Amino acid sequence: MRKLSFDPQFAHAQKFLPAPQGSGEVGLKRLALSPALAHILEEVQRELGYGKSQAQESTLLSTRELESLVYLVAQRLGFDLSNYERDEILTHLERDQKPFGVLQELVDDPQVSDIIVTHYQRVAVQQGRKNYTTGVAFPTSEAFESFVERVLQKAGTTYSTKKPIADGMIGAFARIHAVHRSLCESGPYLTIRLNRFSRVEVSDLVRLGTAPQAVFDYLQGLVSAGQTLLLVGEVGTGKTTLARALAGSIPQEEAILVIEDTPEIRLEHPHVRYVTTREANADGAGRVSPSECIRAGMRMAMNRIIFGEMRDAEAAEAFIDVCASGHPGLSTIHARSAGEAVARLELFLGRSQRGVERQVLTQQIATAVQAIVYVDICHETGARRVMDIVEIGPVADGVLRQREMFRYEVLGGRPAWRVTHRVSAHREQLEALDSPVVLSALPPVVYLPEKENGQNSFGHGSAIRSQIRRAF
């Protein structure tokens, strides 16, 4: 019987202690395994059926049962484990039995918006669009690859050398993106975007400091009045969350069609339908394009269209076309300002409508979109904010007219929104609503309520854990 050599001092050194401030590391501990312990762990996982097609939950065992299994496997392999070594293996096994395995701690952390794994020993997180290295690690590369396959299975998708990029959703709270190792230097690559709201309302965003109620009254008024809004921002700035909140202002008697490539937007509305685009399979067949989904939607007697994100020329042309034809919409696009969003739309339309003059493209945008909302993360406070709201006017002398309505500033250390224009192009409609929106009655600057600190929080760990239990 072989004894594993164990040096307590060396074992302690393999744990990642809480990182000092400013080091860019999140203070989580990583339990490193020696090659022999990793081999025993792999054999135990094989006994439990890890990596097979059946759900992992079917093999959940108690700590005592796991302990017995570890002992039997170690005996079979000819190893005599110390109590410490046995506990090290048990720690990994108990973590693996959680829905997100060794990543569960990060999933439960309400400050984490994204989990990024680029190597089985390199796990990072995003907090407020800043990346931090963690001490979390998978025991082996094989364990990591098996984990990725299980997560993709939960998300209803898979990947391979023929289809190396996969996207999916687990419930309504985790968007999964994976890149097969055949395309990666140290892969596979795994990115998990966490949605901290099972449902979101405007009041939640006011509480989090995204914007004051007066700004949201204006945006909700535009949506209620049947105007098309384009939400603009970089990755992770809260565009989809804002879209979900504003969609709650769509009148209950109107029918909504939601089109996305990865289902993220879920609404509490009596007349809502969801359609998902689809990429071609490994044989190059089965693709369902955004334009096909929109054409189908035109025959579904829908009043509103919510388009998840305009990522390419085909999607942009389809959305602009349907909104210009009289169907109010809501969509998102990646850009760093309202002006840049217009430029991207012109670029997309130009690619899909070759030979068309720029003025014609600009006129299409002016007809389809009535307001652009730019969201970003405030560098001074670290919170997500509505930074700029611009109304889109008609084209005059070949120029698209734009009128800034609200602009975010930090005044005296407080987040503030300057009312830059008090007359909206949609004034009559806004003031005719059941809850009239009168911009002329607003002060020059509107602030968040004193009690709202605008911290970049995404809810509570208990809420996300309850969502995970429902999904798994």
C-alpha positions as CSV (number, residue, x, y, z in Angstrom):
1,M,0.0,0.0,0.0
2,R,1.5,3.3,-1.1
3,K,1.4,6.3,1.2
4,L,1.1,9.7,-0.3
5,S,3.9,12.0,0.9
6,F,2.3,15.0,2.7
7,D,4.0,18.1,3.9
8,P,1.6,20.4,5.8
9,Q,3.7,23.4,5.1
10,F,3.7,22.7,1.4
11,A,-0.1,22.1,1.4
12,H,-0.7,25.4,3.1
13,A,1.3,27.2,0.5
14,Q,-0.9,25.8,-2.3
15,K,-3.9,27.7,-1.0
16,F,-4.5,31.1,-2.4
17,L,-4.9,33.5,0.6
18,P,-7.0,36.6,0.3
19,A,-5.3,38.9,-2.2
20,P,-4.1,42.3,-1.0
21,Q,-6.0,45.3,-2.2
22,G,-5.0,46.6,-5.6
23,S,-3.6,43.3,-6.8
24,G,-6.6,42.6,-9.1
25,E,-7.3,39.3,-7.4
26,V,-10.5,38.3,-5.6
27,G,-9.8,36.8,-2.2
28,L,-10.9,33.2,-2.7
29,K,-9.0,30.1,-1.8
30,R,-8.0,27.5,-4.3
31,L,-7.3,24.0,-3.2
32,A,-4.6,22.5,-5.4
33,L,-4.3,18.7,-5.7
34,S,-1.2,16.7,-6.3
35,P,-1.1,14.5,-9.4
36,A,-1.9,11.4,-7.3
37,L,-4.9,13.0,-5.5
38,A,-6.1,14.4,-8.9
39,H,-6.0,10.8,-10.3
40,I,-8.0,9.5,-7.3
41,L,-10.5,12.3,-7.8
42,E,-10.9,11.5,-11.5
43,E,-11.5,7.8,-10.7
44,V,-14.2,8.7,-8.1
45,Q,-15.8,11.1,-10.6
46,R,-15.8,8.3,-13.1
47,E,-17.6,6.1,-10.6
48,L,-20.2,8.8,-10.1
49,G,-20.8,9.0,-13.8
50,Y,-19.4,12.5,-14.4
51,G,-19.1,13.4,-18.0
52,K,-21.9,11.0,-19.1
53,S,-25.1,12.2,-20.6
54,Q,-27.2,11.7,-17.4
55,A,-27.8,14.6,-15.2
56,Q,-25.3,15.1,-12.4
57,E,-28.0,15.5,-9.8
58,S,-28.8,11.8,-10.2
59,T,-25.5,10.9,-8.5
60,L,-25.8,13.2,-5.5
61,L,-24.4,11.4,-2.4
62,S,-24.1,12.3,1.2
63,T,-20.7,13.2,2.7
64,R,-20.5,9.8,4.4
65,E,-21.3,8.0,1.1
66,L,-18.7,10.1,-0.7
67,E,-16.1,9.4,2.0
68,S,-16.7,5.6,1.6
69,L,-16.4,5.8,-2.2
70,V,-13.1,7.8,-1.9
71,Y,-11.7,5.2,0.5
72,L,-12.7,2.3,-1.8
73,V,-11.2,3.9,-4.9
74,A,-8.0,4.8,-3.1
75,Q,-7.7,1.2,-1.8
76,R,-8.2,-0.1,-5.3
77,L,-5.5,2.1,-6.7
78,G,-3.2,1.1,-3.9
79,F,-3.1,4.4,-2.0
80,D,-3.4,5.0,1.8
81,L,-4.9,8.4,2.3
82,S,-4.4,10.6,5.3
83,N,-7.4,12.4,6.7
84,Y,-6.2,15.7,5.2
85,E,-5.8,14.1,1.7
86,R,-9.2,12.5,2.0
87,D,-10.8,15.9,3.0
88,E,-9.1,17.6,0.1
89,I,-10.8,15.2,-2.4
90,L,-14.1,15.4,-0.6
91,T,-14.0,19.2,-0.8
92,H,-13.7,19.0,-4.6
93,L,-16.5,16.4,-4.8
94,E,-18.9,18.3,-2.7
95,R,-18.3,21.4,-4.8
96,D,-18.8,19.4,-8.0
97,Q,-22.2,18.3,-6.8
98,K,-23.4,21.9,-6.7
99,P,-25.1,23.3,-9.8
100,F,-22.1,25.3,-10.9
101,G,-19.5,23.1,-9.2
102,V,-16.3,24.9,-8.1
103,L,-17.7,28.2,-9.6
104,Q,-20.7,28.2,-7.2
105,E,-19.1,30.7,-4.8
106,L,-18.7,33.1,-7.6
107,V,-22.2,32.6,-8.9
108,D,-23.6,33.3,-5.4
109,D,-21.6,36.5,-5.1
110,P,-24.0,39.3,-5.9
111,Q,-21.2,41.6,-7.0
112,V,-20.1,39.3,-9.8
113,S,-21.6,40.0,-13.2
114,D,-19.5,37.7,-15.4
115,I,-17.3,34.6,-14.8
116,I,-14.5,34.0,-17.3
117,V,-12.6,30.7,-17.4
118,T,-9.7,30.6,-19.9
119,H,-7.8,27.7,-18.4
120,Y,-8.7,25.1,-15.8
121,Q,-6.4,27.0,-13.4
122,R,-7.4,30.5,-14.5
123,V,-10.8,31.8,-13.4
124,A,-11.6,35.5,-13.5
125,V,-14.6,37.6,-12.7
126,Q,-16.0,40.9,-13.8
127,Q,-17.3,43.4,-11.2
128,G,-18.4,46.7,-12.6
129,R,-16.6,45.9,-15.9
130,K,-13.3,45.5,-14.1
131,N,-11.6,42.1,-14.3
132,Y,-10.2,40.3,-11.3
133,T,-8.3,37.1,-11.0
134,T,-9.7,34.6,-8.5
135,G,-8.0,31.7,-6.7
136,V,-10.7,29.3,-7.9
137,A,-9.5,26.4,-10.1
138,F,-10.6,23.1,-11.4
139,P,-8.5,20.1,-10.3
140,T,-7.6,19.0,-13.8
141,S,-8.1,20.0,-17.4
142,E,-10.3,17.0,-17.9
143,A,-12.5,18.0,-15.0
144,F,-12.9,21.4,-16.5
145,E,-13.8,20.1,-20.0
146,S,-16.4,17.7,-18.4
147,F,-17.8,20.7,-16.5
148,V,-18.2,22.8,-19.7
149,E,-20.0,19.9,-21.4
150,R,-22.4,19.5,-18.5
151,V,-23.1,23.3,-18.3
152,L,-23.8,23.4,-22.1
153,Q,-26.1,20.4,-21.7
154,K,-28.0,22.3,-19.1
155,A,-28.2,25.3,-21.5
156,G,-29.7,23.0,-24.2
157,T,-26.7,23.2,-26.5
158,T,-23.3,21.6,-27.2
159,Y,-20.1,22.3,-29.1
160,S,-17.7,20.3,-31.2
161,T,-14.9,20.8,-33.7
162,K,-17.6,21.2,-36.4
163,K,-19.6,23.7,-34.3
164,P,-16.9,25.1,-32.0
165,I,-18.9,28.1,-30.6
166,A,-21.9,27.6,-28.4
167,D,-24.4,29.9,-26.7
168,G,-27.3,29.1,-24.4
169,M,-29.2,30.0,-21.3
170,I,-29.7,28.2,-18.0
171,G,-33.1,29.4,-16.7
172,A,-33.3,33.1,-16.9
173,F,-30.3,34.0,-14.9
174,A,-27.1,32.5,-16.6
175,R,-26.1,33.1,-20.2
176,I,-23.5,30.5,-21.2
177,H,-20.9,31.1,-24.0
178,A,-18.2,28.4,-24.7
179,V,-15.5,28.2,-27.3
180,H,-14.2,24.7,-28.2
181,R,-10.5,24.0,-27.4
182,S,-9.8,23.5,-31.1
183,L,-10.0,27.3,-31.5
184,C,-8.2,28.3,-28.2
185,E,-4.7,28.5,-27.1
186,S,-5.5,27.1,-23.6
187,G,-9.2,26.3,-23.9
188,P,-11.9,25.6,-23.9
189,Y,-13.0,29.1,-23.0
190,L,-16.1,29.5,-20.8
191,T,-18.0,32.8,-20.1
192,I,-21.0,32.9,-17.8
193,R,-23.0,36.2,-17.7
194,L,-25.2,36.3,-14.6
195,N,-28.5,38.0,-14.6
196,R,-29.2,39.1,-11.0
197,F,-32.8,40.0,-11.6
198,S,-35.4,37.2,-12.1
199,R,-37.7,40.1,-12.8
200,V,-36.9,43.8,-13.0
201,E,-39.0,47.0,-12.7
202,V,-38.1,50.6,-13.1
203,S,-38.3,51.1,-9.3
204,D,-35.4,48.6,-9.0
205,L,-33.3,50.6,-11.4
206,V,-34.1,53.8,-9.5
207,R,-33.1,52.1,-6.3
208,L,-29.8,51.0,-7.8
209,G,-29.1,54.6,-9.1
210,T,-29.4,53.9,-12.8
211,A,-31.3,57.2,-13.2
212,P,-33.9,59.2,-11.1
213,Q,-37.6,58.6,-11.4
214,A,-38.1,61.8,-13.5
215,V,-35.8,60.4,-16.2
216,F,-37.6,57.0,-16.2
217,D,-41.0,58.8,-16.3
218,Y,-39.9,60.3,-19.6
219,L,-38.6,57.0,-21.0
220,Q,-41.7,55.1,-19.9
221,G,-43.8,57.8,-21.4
222,L,-42.1,57.3,-24.8
223,V,-42.6,53.6,-24.6
224,S,-46.3,53.9,-23.6
225,A,-46.8,56.4,-26.4
226,G,-45.6,53.9,-29.0
227,Q,-42.1,55.3,-29.8
228,T,-39.1,53.2,-30.7
229,L,-36.2,53.3,-28.4
230,L,-32.6,52.2,-29.1
231,L,-30.6,51.3,-26.0
232,V,-26.9,51.9,-26.5
233,G,-23.8,50.9,-24.5
234,E,-20.8,48.7,-24.3
235,V,-20.7,45.1,-23.0
236,G,-22.0,44.7,-19.5
237,T,-23.5,48.1,-19.0
238,G,-27.0,46.9,-18.4
239,K,-28.7,47.4,-21.8
240,T,-30.8,44.2,-21.6
241,T,-31.8,44.9,-18.0
242,L,-33.0,48.4,-19.0
243,A,-34.9,46.9,-21.9
244,R,-36.7,44.5,-19.6
245,A,-37.6,47.3,-17.2
246,L,-38.9,49.6,-19.9
247,A,-40.9,46.9,-21.6
248,G,-43.1,46.9,-18.5
249,S,-44.5,50.2,-19.8
250,I,-46.0,48.6,-22.9
251,P,-49.8,48.6,-22.5
252,Q,-51.3,45.3,-21.4
253,E,-53.7,45.2,-24.4
254,E,-50.8,45.2,-27.0
255,A,-49.1,42.1,-28.3
256,I,-45.3,41.8,-28.0
257,L,-42.9,39.7,-30.1
258,V,-39.5,39.2,-28.5
259,I,-36.7,38.0,-30.9
260,E,-33.3,37.0,-29.6
261,D,-30.4,34.8,-30.6
262,T,-30.0,33.8,-26.9
263,P,-33.2,34.0,-24.8
264,E,-32.6,36.5,-22.1
265,I,-35.6,38.9,-22.0
266,R,-38.6,37.4,-20.2
267,L,-41.6,39.7,-19.5
268,E,-44.6,39.5,-17.3
269,H,-47.2,40.5,-19.9
270,P,-50.4,38.7,-21.0
271,H,-49.7,38.9,-24.7
272,V,-46.0,38.1,-25.3
273,R,-44.4,35.6,-27.6
274,Y,-40.8,34.6,-27.9
275,V,-38.9,33.6,-31.1
276,T,-35.2,32.6,-31.1
277,T,-32.9,32.8,-34.1
278,R,-30.8,29.8,-34.9
279,E,-27.4,29.3,-36.4
280,A,-26.7,26.6,-39.0
281,N,-25.9,23.1,-37.6
282,A,-22.7,21.2,-38.3
283,D,-23.9,20.3,-41.7
284,G,-24.6,23.9,-42.6
285,A,-28.4,23.5,-42.5
286,G,-31.2,24.8,-40.2
287,R,-30.3,28.5,-39.9
288,V,-33.1,30.8,-38.9
289,S,-32.1,34.4,-39.5
290,P,-33.4,37.6,-37.7
291,S,-35.1,38.7,-40.9
292,E,-37.0,35.4,-41.1
293,C,-38.2,35.8,-37.5
294,I,-39.3,39.4,-38.2
295,R,-41.2,38.4,-41.3
296,A,-42.9,35.6,-39.3
297,G,-43.7,38.2,-36.6
298,M,-45.5,40.4,-39.2
299,R,-48.0,37.6,-39.6
300,M,-48.4,37.1,-35.8
301,A,-50.6,40.2,-35.4
302,M,-48.1,41.8,-33.0
303,N,-48.1,45.4,-31.9
304,R,-44.6,45.7,-30.6
305,I,-41.3,44.1,-31.4
306,I,-38.4,43.7,-29.0
307,F,-35.2,42.7,-30.7
308,G,-32.5,41.5,-28.4
309,E,-29.4,43.0,-30.0
310,M,-28.4,44.3,-33.5
311,R,-25.1,42.6,-34.1
312,D,-24.9,42.7,-37.9
313,A,-26.3,44.2,-41.1
314,E,-29.0,41.7,-41.5
315,A,-30.4,42.2,-38.0
316,A,-30.2,46.0,-38.2
317,E,-31.9,46.2,-41.6
318,A,-34.7,43.8,-40.4
319,F,-35.4,45.9,-37.2
320,I,-35.2,49.3,-38.9
321,D,-37.5,48.0,-41.7
322,V,-40.2,46.7,-39.3
323,C,-40.1,49.8,-37.1
324,A,-40.3,52.1,-40.1
325,S,-43.4,50.3,-41.2
326,G,-45.3,51.3,-38.1
327,H,-44.5,48.8,-35.4
328,P,-42.9,50.4,-32.4
329,G,-39.8,48.6,-31.1
330,L,-37.1,48.3,-28.5
331,S,-33.6,47.1,-29.2
332,T,-30.0,47.3,-28.2
333,I,-26.7,47.9,-30.0
334,H,-23.1,48.1,-29.0
335,A,-21.7,51.7,-29.2
336,R,-20.0,54.3,-27.0
337,S,-22.4,57.2,-27.6
338,A,-25.7,58.0,-29.2
339,G,-23.9,59.5,-32.2
340,E,-21.8,56.4,-32.6
341,A,-24.9,54.3,-32.5
342,V,-26.3,56.2,-35.5
343,A,-23.1,55.8,-37.3
344,R,-23.1,52.0,-36.7
345,L,-26.7,51.8,-38.0
346,E,-25.7,53.7,-41.1
347,L,-22.8,51.3,-41.6
348,F,-25.0,48.2,-41.1
349,L,-27.7,49.5,-43.5
350,G,-25.0,50.5,-46.0
351,R,-23.7,46.9,-46.0
352,S,-27.1,45.4,-46.6
353,Q,-28.3,48.0,-49.1
354,R,-25.3,48.5,-51.3
355,G,-25.4,51.5,-53.7
356,V,-28.0,53.4,-51.6
357,E,-27.2,57.0,-50.9
358,R,-26.3,57.9,-47.3
359,Q,-29.2,60.3,-47.0
360,V,-31.6,57.5,-47.8
361,L,-30.1,55.4,-45.1
362,T,-30.3,58.2,-42.6
363,Q,-33.9,58.9,-43.5
364,Q,-34.7,55.2,-42.7
365,I,-33.2,55.6,-39.3
366,A,-35.1,58.9,-38.6
367,T,-38.3,57.2,-39.6
368,A,-37.7,54.1,-37.5
369,V,-36.1,55.3,-34.2
370,Q,-37.4,58.2,-32.0
371,A,-34.9,58.1,-29.1
372,I,-31.5,56.8,-28.2
373,V,-30.6,56.0,-24.6
374,Y,-26.9,55.6,-23.9
375,V,-25.9,53.7,-20.7
376,D,-22.5,53.2,-19.3
377,I,-20.6,52.7,-16.0
378,C,-19.7,55.9,-14.2
379,H,-16.0,56.0,-13.6
380,E,-16.4,58.0,-10.4
381,T,-19.0,55.9,-8.7
382,G,-18.7,52.5,-10.4
383,A,-22.4,52.3,-10.9
384,R,-24.4,51.8,-14.1
385,R,-26.0,55.0,-15.2
386,V,-28.2,56.4,-18.0
387,M,-25.6,58.7,-19.4
388,D,-27.4,60.4,-22.3
389,I,-30.9,60.5,-23.9
390,V,-31.2,61.9,-27.4
391,E,-34.3,62.3,-29.5
392,I,-34.0,61.6,-33.2
393,G,-35.6,64.2,-35.4
394,P,-36.1,64.4,-39.2
395,V,-33.3,64.7,-41.8
396,A,-32.7,68.3,-42.8
397,D,-30.1,69.3,-45.5
398,G,-28.8,65.7,-45.4
399,V,-28.2,65.9,-41.6
400,L,-30.0,63.8,-39.0
401,R,-31.4,66.1,-36.4
402,Q,-30.6,65.1,-32.8
403,R,-31.9,66.7,-29.6
404,E,-30.3,65.9,-26.3
405,M,-32.9,65.7,-23.5
406,F,-30.9,64.5,-20.5
407,R,-27.2,64.4,-19.7
408,Y,-25.5,62.7,-16.8
409,E,-23.0,64.6,-14.7
410,V,-21.4,64.4,-11.3
411,L,-22.1,67.7,-9.4
412,G,-20.6,68.3,-6.0
413,G,-19.9,64.6,-5.7
414,R,-23.5,63.6,-6.4
415,P,-24.9,61.9,-9.5
416,A,-27.1,64.3,-11.4
417,W,-29.0,64.5,-14.7
418,R,-29.2,67.9,-16.4
419,V,-32.4,68.6,-18.3
420,T,-30.9,69.9,-21.5
421,H,-34.2,70.4,-23.4
422,R,-37.7,70.9,-21.9
423,V,-39.6,70.6,-25.1
424,S,-39.9,67.1,-26.6
425,A,-40.8,66.3,-30.2
426,H,-43.4,64.0,-28.6
427,R,-44.7,66.6,-26.1
428,E,-48.4,66.2,-27.0
429,Q,-48.3,62.4,-26.7
430,L,-46.4,62.6,-23.4
431,E,-48.7,65.1,-21.8
432,A,-51.8,63.2,-23.0
433,L,-50.9,60.0,-21.1
434,D,-52.8,58.8,-18.1
435,S,-49.8,59.9,-16.1
436,P,-48.7,63.0,-18.0
437,V,-45.0,63.6,-18.5
438,V,-44.4,67.4,-18.4
439,L,-40.7,68.2,-19.0
440,S,-41.2,71.9,-18.5
441,A,-42.1,71.3,-14.9
442,L,-38.8,69.7,-14.1
443,P,-35.9,71.6,-12.4
444,P,-32.8,72.3,-14.4
445,V,-31.1,69.3,-12.7
446,V,-32.6,66.2,-11.2
447,Y,-30.9,64.0,-8.6
448,L,-31.3,60.6,-7.1
449,P,-33.1,60.5,-3.7
450,E,-30.7,61.1,-0.9
451,K,-31.3,57.5,0.5
452,E,-30.3,55.9,-2.8
453,N,-26.5,55.4,-2.9
454,G,-26.4,54.1,-6.4
455,Q,-24.2,51.2,-5.6
456,N,-23.5,48.7,-8.4
457,S,-25.5,45.9,-6.8
458,F,-27.4,43.1,-8.6
459,G,-29.7,41.8,-5.9
460,H,-29.1,39.2,-3.2
461,G,-27.3,35.9,-3.2
462,S,-30.4,34.2,-1.8
463,A,-32.4,35.3,-4.8
464,I,-29.9,33.9,-7.4
465,R,-29.7,30.7,-5.4
466,S,-33.4,30.2,-5.6
467,Q,-33.3,30.8,-9.3
468,I,-30.6,28.2,-9.7
469,R,-32.6,25.6,-7.7
470,R,-35.6,26.2,-10.0
471,A,-33.5,25.9,-13.2
472,F,-31.7,22.7,-12.1
